[in-house]
């Protein structure tokens, strides 16, 4: 699959999962706002890659660090649309769990 096709599929999946896509080109693909004890906080999804894999990663600051730094998923460049959907689903489940368990969200 081409880079653009992968990005389009990921953005479509993120949008259908309640995320808001940035206009491309953009450093981040998508964002979502979360309620927390300190007000609204923003999570971001990034897409990058090397010669072997694509990578979905996230950013959500809690207690001075990015709690999504360990939630990245590698996407093989030769993956099928079904594999891509499954990896995106895994990524978003991990992101939602990490954010729900963050200190400021748990205080609600």
N, C-alpha and C positions, 0 to 999 in steps of 0.2 A: 504494500500500500504506500502511496506517496505521502510525503509530509503534510501536504494540504488536506488530503483526504482524512488522515489521522486526526489532524487538528479539528476539522469540521465534525467528525464523529464524536470526538471528546467534547467539543463545545455543545453539540446537540444533547449529549447525555447529561452534561452539567446543567444546562438550561432546563431540561425535563426533571431534574432533581432539585430545583429550587434555587439554583445559583444564577447570577447575573453575569453575562459575558461582556468583556470589554471589546471595543472596536479594535480589530486587528489592523496594523501591527501594534502590539502592546507587549510589555514585558511579562505581565501576568495574563492568563487566559480569562479568569473568572474570579468573582468575589461573592461573598455572602455575609450578611450582617447577623450577629448573634446578640441576644440580650444577655447581660451579665449584671452582677451587683454593682459594677462601676459604670454602667451605661452600655450603649451599643459598641460592639467590637467587631472588627472586620477580619475575615479569613480570606486568604488569596490562594489560588491554584496556579502553578507554573508548569510549563511544558518545555523540556529540553531534551538533548540527546547527544549521542556520540556515534561512532561508526557502526556500533553493534546494536544499541538499544535506544528507545525513547524513554523518558522518565517523567512521571507526574509527581510533583511535590507540592507541599503546602506551607503556608506561613500563617501563624496565629500566635500573637504574643500573649503570654501569661506568666506572671511572676518573673518578668525580665528575660524570658527565653522563648524561643520558638518551640511550642509543644508539638508541632507537626513535623519536626525535623526527622523523626524516625518512621514516619508514615508513608514515605515515598514508595512508588511501585515502578519496577522496570517493565517496559513493554517491548518485546522483541520486534525488530523491524519487519519481520516476516509474519507477524501475527494475523489471524483472521479477524473479521468484524466481531464474531462471537467472543473470541479471546479478548479483544479490546474492551468490549462491553463488560465482560466478567472482571477484568483488571480495574476498570473504572469503578465498577460497583464495589469491589474490595477496597479500593482507595477511599471512596466516599464513606463507606461504613467505618473504616478506621479513623477518618477525619472527624466524623460526627461523634464517635465514641470518645476520642481524645478531647474534643471541645466540651462535650457534656461532662467529662470528668475534671475539667479545669477548675481551679480554685474559685474564680469569680463567677462562674456559671453555677457551681454547686452551692454557692451562697444564696442563690435565688429561692 
